[in-house]
Amino acid sequence: MERIGKPIRVAVVFEPGRQIRPVCFDWHNRKHTVTEIVYCWRGQAGEDSLLYFSVSDGSDLFELVYNTADQSWTLNGVEAG
């Protein structure tokens, strides 16, 4: 997986039970629609709680990270299909 580490804009749906589901994001001036959430997990960076999402747009695999402290999103990596 190629590491990116760049901030991105992400559209999400907040589902019952405080679950967050990313639905699309912008990267390289292109909208990527999330067709599948492959895996999600939690992590820590110091005192910040991070939510990791491994998602697919139907052709490529992306790792998105949501920082709950500052409510920012990062594109952590991409693997071209």
C-alpha positions in Angstrom: 0.0 0.0 0.0 1.4 3.4 -1.0 1.4 5.8 2.0 -0.2 9.2 1.4 -0.8 10.9 4.7 -2.7 13.9 3.3 -5.8 15.6 4.7 -9.0 15.0 2.7 -12.7 15.9 2.7 -15.0 13.0 3.5 -18.8 12.8 3.5 -20.2 10.5 6.2 -23.5 9.1 7.5 -23.9 8.9 11.3 -25.9 5.7 11.9 -27.7 4.7 15.1 -25.3 3.6 17.9 -22.9 6.4 17.1 -21.5 4.5 14.1 -19.8 6.5 11.4 -19.9 5.3 7.8 -17.9 7.1 5.1 -19.8 7.4 1.8 -17.5 9.4 -0.4 -14.3 11.5 -0.3 -12.3 13.9 -2.6 -8.8 13.1 -3.6 -6.8 14.4 -6.6 -9.8 16.6 -7.7 -12.0 13.5 -8.0 -14.9 12.2 -6.0 -14.5 8.6 -4.9 -17.7 6.8 -3.8 -17.3 4.2 -1.2 -18.8 1.0 -2.5 -17.6 -1.2 0.4 -16.2 -0.8 3.9 -13.7 -3.7 4.0 -12.6 -3.3 7.6 -12.6 -0.8 10.4 -10.7 -0.5 13.7 -9.8 2.0 16.4 -6.3 3.3 17.4 -4.6 5.9 19.4 -2.1 8.7 18.6 -1.1 10.1 22.0 -4.3 11.1 23.6 -6.3 11.3 20.3 -8.7 8.5 19.4 -8.5 7.5 15.8 -11.0 5.5 13.7 -9.5 3.7 10.7 -11.6 2.6 7.7 -10.3 0.4 4.9 -12.7 1.2 2.0 -13.0 0.4 -1.7 -14.4 2.5 -4.5 -14.9 -0.6 -6.6 -11.4 -0.6 -8.1 -8.9 0.7 -5.5 -8.4 0.2 -1.8 -8.0 3.2 0.5 -7.2 3.7 4.2 -9.1 6.6 5.7 -8.4 7.9 9.3 -10.8 10.0 11.4 -9.3 11.9 14.3 -12.1 12.3 16.9 -10.2 15.0 18.8 -10.0 17.6 15.9 -12.6 15.9 13.7 -10.2 15.7 10.7 -9.8 13.0 8.0 -6.6 11.8 6.5 -6.0 9.6 3.5 -3.4 7.3 5.0 -2.8 5.1 2.0 -4.0 3.7 -1.3 -3.6 0.4 -3.1 -4.4 0.5 -6.8 -6.5 -2.4 -8.0 
